Amino acid sequence: MSHTLTSKVFVVHDNIDTDQIIPAQYLTLVPTISEEYEKLGSYALIGLPDDKYPVDLVEPGRTKTDYQIVIAGRNFGCGSSREHAPIALGAAGVQAVVAESFARIFFRNCVATGELYPYDSNERLCDIVKTGDEATLDFDHDTLTVNGQTYPLKPLGEVRPVIDAGGIFNYARKSGMIPAQS
Amino acid sequence: MTLTEKILARASGKAHVAPGDNVWVNVDILMTHDVCGPGTIGVFKREFGKTAKVWDKSKVVIIPDHYIFTADSMSNRNVDILRDFVNEQELPYFYDVIDDPNGHWHFDASRGQLKKQYGSHFTGVCHTTLPWKGHTRPGEILFGTDSHTCMAGAFNQFATGIGNTDAGFILGTGKLLIKVPETMRFYLEGEMSPGVMAKDVILHVIGDIGFDGATYRAMQWEGLGVHTMSMDDRMTIANMAIEAGGKNGIFPYDEKTGDYVRDRVRENGTKSEFEPVEVDAEQSFIYDKTFDLSKLEPTVAMHPDPGNRELAKNLGDVKLDRAYIGSCTGGKTSDFLAFAEVIRGKSVKIDTFGVPATTKVVAELKETQWDGKSVWDILEGAGVRMTENASCAACLGGPVDTFGRMNTPMNCISATNRNFPGRMGHKESRVFLASPYTVAASALTGHITDPREFVS
């Protein structure tokens, strides 16, 4: 992928749990079946309360989003271990979530699947940035630039190459931990 | 080392591990269910090939429990995907809904939600099934594709939830790379007062440390207060480690643990050897706090997160539309008995749903007699809508025809474990988490009620 990403951002606040990312009724979709993977994308973040979040991440009738970067507060992805959550966001075309903090299993599922870059921010960006603002994420320098300000992000460290490789299996094959696929 | 560190060291073949170390551990049991199993199987086949075999048949446990009693055709299909895989791999531990190994699961909605629609192998909720069927053992490593897998920490083992990709990796290799967490110690002294339950202990603690207060950490429970608790109590507490963001919850080993596990592995013919981990004299904790159980009062986690704590006695003005008892955390026999203690001889004032965690809980509630009446009949007689179809049901919402699901905005008090917006169905509904006692007392009055008014 390119080393910078410029996109409109979608902003959410604290404790966006996996039910808000992909409500339980859609877990009947199996992510490894390609039509069902696409469909998961169309439902990404559909569980957000309408009064707080009048804008949809994915417009009704579409499977892809115009917002490739999600900005969040504390504890993004808390709750269930459902891998459908990072997959729904990834399937919708989200490439990175920049949050004040992440829940553990969600973070790990982002890495294992390679669907998303889960960046921790130093600032509480969800109070500074608004949905629809245009931002540039610089993967080489670990920064997010939005509204003329550049904010440093915490480097992803040892998980970065796993996401770059496209997930744990590709990474494990590249590094010889498991044999290459015949 | 702490209990978690000792287990991870042993499982990775090391003499010593420290928080932050990344270690490859050998997995003792991998559990999956109908919601994440099909995707896990998909990952396994995509990555290891269509003819690949799982690393060890005796270590894979498959429990359909989430979306079972629904007419949703995709949900019914997902149970069939599990069965096909079990047949192909000849897996011995599959707790199928139907008895015919070549059949298809189809829920018949015309027969209603209350009467049982399952065969002789079906068990119910995975986390409650695992110990019952002899798959939890002290000192072991258990991974499950479900965040409440941490419940098995009650049995002095390392247990945590993972995603489909990690589970697919385990199916092929029997190993997983994990980071050793820092440990927080919760030292419990004294005994709980009448009207207070293990659920109040964990809701109190999560309120104390916050909804993300244990993120990436192990929650280790120690002290005399722990040893006075039943295994069911310990399971309730370990189950909710994830609600504070914890990686796992873990209890020390004692005679109660040993007796419980030995009885069940014998009954089921599962692996009988195990090696507990004992508490070391020297341990380092990132957090260490003592709690006096005798000071705790009935506690509620208010909408919208499990850390939003308030005492039940201060919430009398919260009007309720519904009460719910069930789930891994709150649907055990002991939970229903406590609930029934409050309900007996009275009538519920609001819609009240009871979903036993397992088919064994159903049987025990029908067998247990109080004054010549079964507990089951006592609850039904009080107006509680009891279903024999043990499952996760409305704890996590599920398909729209799920028993007890909230399909319109309403207030519900629930003995379950999670209350983020939309958790039990409609995204504008509000869920208040509480103990079975508090849920029962509130069902009788129609508003949040301190159960000590009813429990002597």
Interface residues (C-beta under 8 A of the other chain):
Chain A: N15 D17 D19 Q20 P23 A24 Q25 L27 T28 L29 V30 P31 T32 I33 G47 L48 P49 D50 R74 N75 C78 G79 S80 S81 R82 E83 H84 P86 S101 A103 R104 I105 R108 N109 A112 T113 E158 G167 I168 F169 A172 I178 Q181 S182
Chain B: N22 V35 C36 P38 G39 G42 V43 R46 E47 G49 H66 Y67 D72 M74 S75 N78 I81 G144 T145 D146 S147 T149 G161 I162 G163 N164 T165 D166 F169 G172 T173 F211 D212 T215 Y216 I242 G245 K247 P304 D305 L396 G397 G398 P399 V400 R418 F420 P421 G422 R423 K427 E428
